[in-house]
Amino acid sequence: MAENTPTPPPSTPGPNDPPSAGGAPAPRRRRRWPIVVLAVVVVLLLIVLLLPTIASTGFVRSIVVGKVNDRLNGHITVDDWSLGWFSPTQVAGVRVFDDQNQEIASIAHLKTDLTVLQAIRGHYALGDTVVDEPNLTKLVINPSGGNNLSKLIKSSGGSSSSTGSSNSTSSSNSTSSSNSTSSSLPDVSGNIHINNFRAAIVQQH
């Protein structure tokens, strides 16, 4: 008579045993690129929103003023300005110096309803603009009728060794350029209020 062989119990897999083929699949890693893209978009939006605030800092102001001074026979200084996408623009402590480092003009404070967004879009509606204490510290008028303010901006003309034909060509080009420029002047509107204007005028003989 045959003996019944007992069936061994099923073995329990250990922690180091490889998973069986019929086991549950390993969980997939979540894709992180949507989160990264969203974070980049948020950072860019914050930078755009804060651009006027960044431009109002002393560091950026010094860079902008330096670029302006590169085009002047002299220099200007600005104590402070406040910019905003939707808020009025304010500038304080503007001083203008000639090439002899003598102050020739100044403005204590300027406030205009023109915003940064309007300026970028080309809408120069100044609204109510208030200029406090504009001062022509020393306006010198020479015998030919010119003045020291007219010498402030550097000339963009060519070299003095140009030939006569090139001079006539550049003259005609500058005339046509000035005509096209005058025909495309921006449309500026607003009410300008000037408080406590002063001027010191010197007539040279």
Disulfide bonds with the S-S distance in Angstrom:
none
